[in-house]
Amino acid sequence: MKIRKKVYVGLAVDIIHEGHINILKTANKYGDVIVGLLTDEAIASYKNIPHLNYKRRKIIIQNIKYVKKVIPQTTLSYVHNLNLIKPDFVVHGDDWKNGVQKYARQNVIKTLKKWSGKLIEPKYTKNISSTAIKNKILEIGTSPQNRVSRLKRLISSKKIVRILESHNSLTGLIIESLKLNKGNKFLEFDGMWSSSLTDSATKGKPDNSSLDFSSRISSLNDMMDVTTKPLVFDADNGGLVEHLPYLVRSLERSGVSAIIIEDKVGLKKNSLFKNQSGTKQDKPNIFAKKIKKICSSRQSADFMVIARIESFIVGKGLKDALKRAEIYSKAGANAILIHSKEKTPSEIFSFAKEFKKSKKFIPLVSVPSTYSKVYEKDLIKNGFKLVIYANQLLRAAYPAMQNAAKTILEKSRAFEIDKKIIPIKEIINLIKND
């Protein structure tokens, strides 16, 4: 019996289409097709996570008649799998000669030379791509449950998840659409942060819980109508334990992915104020009851509970923070936000170093409002999985608007400021007209 040659095909296959079938059909002509299916982590290294997770994508691919075997490809590079399998051929569409995959292509050619393997590049199927199909789906919208579950998938797939403050639908659209090509990667924000501070400020009210949850959820729903990315909700201390089930249900119905509650009690005072006199922390066991109540009230286990620890803010120090982290983790918290008002991240890094030794270690969240010089790579190095840029869009918007208003007053016309602001057409284009 003639032994068929080995053919390797690397695929992401977020959404299967005729282009993928054409590649696999062509590959099958040369021998037994082994598909190196990119893991969620591998895809997340250069763009957003796929619509379907690895397990579901594998089931689809291994049931295509042209495919002999499916194995994981854990990086964008083919090299590890090629050295393992030593295929006679690698088949890939000719669309990877440029862009983020061109370096992967060069390494494939170099590696195949070791055993005289050959790269075959059929013409790319025009006018079709998973990304284009995915964008069309996003235009239609997403279900609340799909949105709820996405944050957990992002945390498990990416080195760090970037969340940016959104205080209205327009800022939500900016977060939704902004993409930056940097080197071999596409950079974007992974989700939105609904902050009690920015929500209060946009309505001209102080950040002291004077804005009730129903008002905030109403604004939140406006954002959810025009976006698809996950949203993290700032719930301050969560209010009364008895009211938490109603809040959780409202947030889940809206498609919120996570709630953050802080372990302070009494009249709210912003954590970044220097004067924290009168500010009290809840007893850890009492606060743990709030966490348990949220966990028991949620409909989906994908809805995350993030416990925010204020020990550094009120001056209780590292030992107290670690004790609370243990208790909150045991109570069911899915992540810990360790807050700090220092100019450097040294105390949150000290916390992370010690907490990582714990049997109850869970993902860590950073809000670098005061220590803004910290790079994401350093957060990653110290064990942080999620970073929230909590108020930058609000702080950028209002000085700009104030300056525009002042200039119009001074000049008695709008001409001078028109040269410094974006054309109204760009605003209109940002808002999709169905």
C-alpha positions in Angstrom: 0.0 0.0 0.0 1.4 3.4 -1.0 2.1 5.7 1.9 0.6 9.1 1.3 2.7 12.1 2.0 2.1 14.5 4.9 0.6 17.9 4.2 0.4 20.6 6.9 -2.1 23.4 6.9 -2.2 26.1 9.6 -5.6 27.6 10.2 -7.4 29.9 12.6 -10.8 29.3 11.1 -13.0 31.5 13.2 -15.8 31.2 10.8 -15.5 28.5 8.1 -16.1 29.6 4.5 -15.4 28.4 1.0 -11.8 29.8 1.1 -10.9 27.3 3.8 -12.6 24.5 1.9 -10.6 25.4 -1.2 -7.3 25.3 0.7 -8.1 21.9 2.4 -9.3 20.4 -0.9 -6.1 21.5 -2.6 -4.0 20.2 0.3 -5.7 16.8 0.1 -4.5 16.3 -3.5 -0.9 16.2 -2.2 -1.4 13.8 0.7 -2.9 13.3 4.2 -3.8 16.7 5.6 -2.8 17.6 9.1 -4.4 20.8 10.3 -2.5 22.9 12.8 -5.4 24.7 14.4 -4.4 28.0 16.1 -5.3 28.0 19.8 -7.3 30.9 21.2 -4.1 32.2 22.8 -2.2 32.1 19.5 -4.9 34.1 17.7 -5.2 36.6 20.6 -1.5 37.3 20.2 -2.1 39.2 17.0 -5.8 40.1 16.9 -9.0 39.6 19.0 -10.1 36.2 20.2 -12.1 34.1 17.8 -15.9 33.9 17.8 -15.7 30.2 18.6 -13.3 28.7 21.1 -10.6 26.1 20.2 -12.7 23.1 21.2 -15.6 24.1 19.0 -13.4 25.0 16.0 -11.6 21.6 16.3 -14.9 19.7 16.1 -15.8 21.5 12.9 -12.4 21.0 11.2 -11.9 17.4 12.1 -15.3 16.5 10.5 -14.3 17.9 7.1 -13.6 15.0 4.7 -10.3 16.4 3.4 -8.8 16.5 6.9 -6.9 13.5 8.4 -5.9 15.0 11.8 -6.1 18.2 13.8 -3.4 19.3 16.3 -3.0 22.5 18.2 -0.7 25.3 16.9 0.1 27.3 20.0 1.9 30.2 18.3 1.6 32.2 15.1 4.8 30.6 14.1 4.6 27.2 12.4 8.2 26.2 13.3 7.5 24.0 16.3 4.8 21.9 14.6 6.8 21.6 11.4 9.9 20.3 13.2 7.6 17.8 15.0 5.8 16.5 12.0 8.3 17.1 9.2 5.6 17.4 6.5 6.4 17.0 2.8 4.2 20.0 2.0 2.8 23.1 3.6 -0.3 24.6 1.9 -1.3 28.2 2.5 -3.2 30.8 0.4 -0.9 33.4 -1.2 -2.4 36.2 0.9 0.2 35.9 3.6 3.1 37.3 1.6 2.4 40.7 3.3 1.0 41.8 6.7 1.3 40.2 10.1 1.9 36.7 8.7 4.8 37.5 6.3 7.4 36.6 9.0 5.6 33.3 9.7 5.8 32.5 5.9 9.6 33.3 5.8 10.2 30.9 8.8 8.1 28.2 7.1 10.3 28.4 3.9 13.4 28.3 6.0 12.3 25.3 8.1 11.0 23.2 5.1 14.5 23.5 3.5 15.8 21.2 6.3 14.1 18.1 4.8 13.5 19.5 1.2 9.8 20.2 2.0 7.8 22.4 -0.3 5.5 25.4 0.2 2.4 25.4 -2.0 0.5 28.7 -2.3 -2.9 28.5 -4.1 -4.5 31.8 -5.0 -6.4 33.4 -2.2 -10.2 33.1 -2.6 -11.3 36.7 -3.4 -14.0 38.7 -1.6 -14.2 36.3 1.4 -12.6 36.3 4.8 -13.5 35.2 8.4 -12.8 38.8 9.5 -15.2 40.3 7.0 -17.9 37.8 7.9 -17.3 38.5 11.6 -17.6 42.2 11.1 -20.9 41.8 9.4 -22.1 39.7 12.4 -20.9 42.4 14.7 -22.9 45.0 12.8 -26.0 43.0 13.5 -25.1 42.9 17.2 -24.5 40.3 19.8 -26.7 38.5 22.4 -26.3 39.4 26.1 -25.1 35.9 26.9 -22.4 36.0 24.2 -21.2 39.4 25.6 -21.3 38.2 29.2 -19.1 35.1 28.5 -16.5 37.0 26.4 -14.6 38.6 29.2 -13.7 35.2 30.8 -12.5 34.0 27.4 -10.4 37.1 26.9 -8.7 36.6 30.3 -7.9 33.0 29.6 -6.6 33.7 26.1 -4.7 37.0 26.4 -1.6 38.0 28.3 -3.5 41.1 29.5 -7.0 42.4 28.8 -7.3 46.2 28.1 -10.5 47.9 29.4 -11.1 51.6 28.7 -13.6 53.9 30.4 -16.8 54.6 28.5 -19.3 57.2 29.8 -21.7 57.4 26.8 -22.6 55.7 23.5 -20.1 57.8 21.5 -17.1 56.8 23.7 -18.4 53.2 23.5 -18.3 53.5 19.7 -14.7 54.8 19.8 -13.7 51.8 21.9 -15.6 49.4 19.6 -14.0 50.7 16.4 -10.5 51.8 17.3 -7.7 49.5 15.9 -4.0 50.2 15.7 -1.5 48.3 13.6 1.8 48.1 15.5 4.5 45.9 14.1 3.1 42.4 13.7 0.0 43.0 15.9 -3.4 44.6 15.7 -4.0 46.5 19.0 -7.4 47.3 20.3 -9.3 47.7 23.6 -11.0 44.5 24.7 -13.9 46.1 26.5 -15.5 49.0 28.4 -15.6 50.3 31.9 -18.7 51.9 33.3 -17.4 54.0 36.2 -19.5 55.5 39.0 -17.1 58.5 38.8 -17.5 59.2 35.1 -21.2 58.4 35.1 -21.8 60.9 37.9 -19.6 63.5 36.3 -21.4 63.4 33.0 -24.6 64.1 34.8 -23.1 66.9 36.9 -23.4 65.0 40.2 -20.7 64.2 42.9 -19.1 60.8 43.0 -20.7 59.8 46.3 -23.3 57.3 45.2 -25.9 60.1 44.6 -26.6 58.5 41.2 -28.7 55.5 41.7 -28.2 52.2 39.9 -31.3 52.5 37.8 -30.1 55.7 36.2 -26.7 54.2 35.5 -28.1 51.1 33.9 -30.3 53.2 31.7 -27.2 55.0 30.3 -25.4 51.6 30.2 -28.1 50.2 28.0 -27.7 53.0 25.5 -24.0 52.0 25.1 -24.9 48.3 24.8 -27.3 49.1 21.9 -24.4 50.2 19.7 -21.5 48.1 20.9 -20.5 44.4 21.1 -17.5 44.3 23.4 -17.7 43.2 27.1 -18.5 45.8 29.8 -17.2 45.9 33.4 -19.6 47.6 35.8 -18.3 49.7 38.8 -20.9 49.1 41.6 -19.0 50.9 44.4 -19.7 48.8 47.5 -22.8 47.2 46.0 -25.2 48.7 48.5 -27.3 46.5 50.7 -26.9 42.7 50.5 -30.6 42.3 50.1 -30.6 44.5 46.9 -27.8 42.7 45.2 -29.8 40.0 43.4 -31.9 42.7 41.6 -28.8 44.6 40.5 -27.1 41.4 39.3 -30.2 40.4 37.3 -30.4 43.8 35.6 -26.7 43.7 34.7 -26.9 40.2 33.3 -30.0 41.1 31.2 -28.0 44.0 29.7 -25.1 41.8 28.8 -22.6 43.1 31.5 -19.6 40.7 31.9 -18.4 41.6 35.3 -19.3 43.6 38.5 -16.7 45.2 40.7 -17.5 45.9 44.3 -15.2 47.6 46.8 -14.9 46.7 50.5 -15.6 50.2 51.9 -18.7 51.2 53.9 -20.5 54.4 54.7 -20.7 57.5 52.6 -18.6 57.0 49.5 -15.4 59.0 49.2 -13.3 58.6 46.0 -10.3 56.4 46.7 -7.9 58.8 45.0 -8.6 61.7 47.5 -5.7 62.3 49.8 -7.9 62.7 52.8 -9.5 59.4 53.6 -10.5 60.4 57.2 -13.8 58.8 58.1 -13.4 56.2 55.4 -14.0 52.7 56.7 -13.4 49.2 55.3 -16.1 46.6 55.7 -15.3 43.6 57.9 -13.8 41.0 55.5 -16.3 38.3 56.5 -19.2 40.7 56.1 -18.0 41.7 52.6 -17.5 38.1 51.7 -21.3 37.7 52.2 -21.9 40.2 49.4 -19.6 38.2 47.1 -21.5 35.0 48.0 -24.9 36.7 47.4 -23.8 37.9 43.9 -22.5 34.4 43.0 -25.7 32.8 44.1 -27.9 35.4 42.3 -26.2 35.2 38.9 -27.8 33.2 36.1 -24.5 32.4 34.4 -21.2 31.4 35.9 -19.6 33.5 33.2 -20.7 36.6 34.9 -17.7 37.6 36.9 -17.4 39.0 40.4 -14.3 41.2 41.0 -13.5 42.1 44.6 -11.8 45.5 45.0 -9.6 45.7 48.1 -9.0 49.1 49.6 -6.5 48.2 52.3 -3.7 50.3 50.8 -6.1 53.3 50.4 -7.1 53.4 54.0 -3.6 52.7 55.3 -4.0 49.1 56.6 -1.1 47.7 54.5 -0.1 44.5 52.8 -0.9 42.0 55.5 -4.5 43.1 55.7 -4.8 43.1 51.9 -3.6 39.6 51.6 -5.9 38.3 54.3 -8.9 39.9 52.5 -7.8 38.5 49.2 -7.8 35.0 50.6 -11.2 35.4 52.2 -12.8 37.0 49.1 -11.3 34.3 46.8 -12.7 31.6 49.0 -16.1 33.4 49.0 -16.3 33.0 45.1 -14.6 36.2 43.7 -13.4 35.6 40.2 -10.6 38.2 40.3 -9.1 40.7 42.7 -8.6 44.4 42.1 -5.9 45.7 44.4 -6.3 49.5 44.5 -3.5 52.1 45.2 -3.2 55.9 45.1 0.7 55.8 45.0 2.6 57.3 42.2 4.4 54.0 41.5 3.1 50.4 41.3 5.4 49.2 44.0 2.8 48.3 46.6 0.5 46.5 44.2 3.5 44.6 42.8 4.4 43.6 46.4 0.8 42.4 46.9 0.9 40.4 43.7 4.2 38.8 44.6 2.8 37.5 47.9 -0.7 36.7 46.7 0.7 34.5 43.9 2.0 32.2 46.7 -1.6 31.6 47.8 -3.6 28.5 47.1 -6.5 30.7 46.4 -4.7 32.9 43.7 -7.0 34.3 41.1 -6.5 36.8 38.3 -5.4 40.3 39.4 -6.8 43.6 38.1 -5.0 47.0 38.0 -6.4 50.5 37.7 -3.3 52.7 37.0 -4.8 56.1 37.5 -2.1 57.5 39.8 0.8 55.2 38.7 0.2 55.9 35.0 3.8 55.5 34.0 3.6 51.7 34.4 3.8 49.7 31.2 1.4 46.8 30.4 4.4 44.5 30.0 5.4 45.2 33.7 1.8 44.5 34.8 1.9 41.2 32.9 5.3 40.3 34.5 3.8 40.8 37.9 0.8 38.6 37.4 -1.9 41.1 36.4 -4.4 39.9 33.8 -6.7 42.9 33.4 -5.9 46.6 33.3 -8.7 49.3 33.5 -8.0 52.8 32.2 -10.7 54.2 34.4 -11.3 57.9 33.4 -9.0 59.0 30.6 -11.6 59.6 28.0 -13.6 61.8 30.3 -10.5 63.8 31.3 -9.6 64.2 27.6 -13.0 65.3 26.5 -13.9 68.0 29.0 -10.8 70.2 28.6 -11.2 70.0 24.9 -14.8 71.1 25.0 -14.0 73.9 27.5 -11.3 75.2 25.2 -13.7 75.1 22.2 -16.3 77.0 24.1 -13.7 79.6 25.3 -12.3 80.1 21.8 -15.8 80.7 20.3 -16.5 83.3 23.1 -13.1 85.1 22.5 -13.3 85.2 18.7 -17.1 85.6 18.4 -17.1 82.9 15.7 -16.3 79.2 15.2 -13.7 79.4 12.5 -10.6 79.3 14.7 -11.7 76.2 16.6 -12.9 74.4 13.5 -9.3 74.0 12.5 -8.5 72.1 15.7 -11.5 69.7 15.9 -12.5 66.8 13.7 -15.0 67.3 10.9 -18.6 66.5 11.7 -18.5 63.9 8.9 -16.1 61.8 11.0 -18.6 61.7 13.8 -21.4 60.8 11.4 -19.3 58.0 9.9 -18.6 56.6 13.4 -22.3 56.1 13.9 -23.5 53.3 11.6 -26.7 54.2 9.8 -28.8 51.1 9.2 
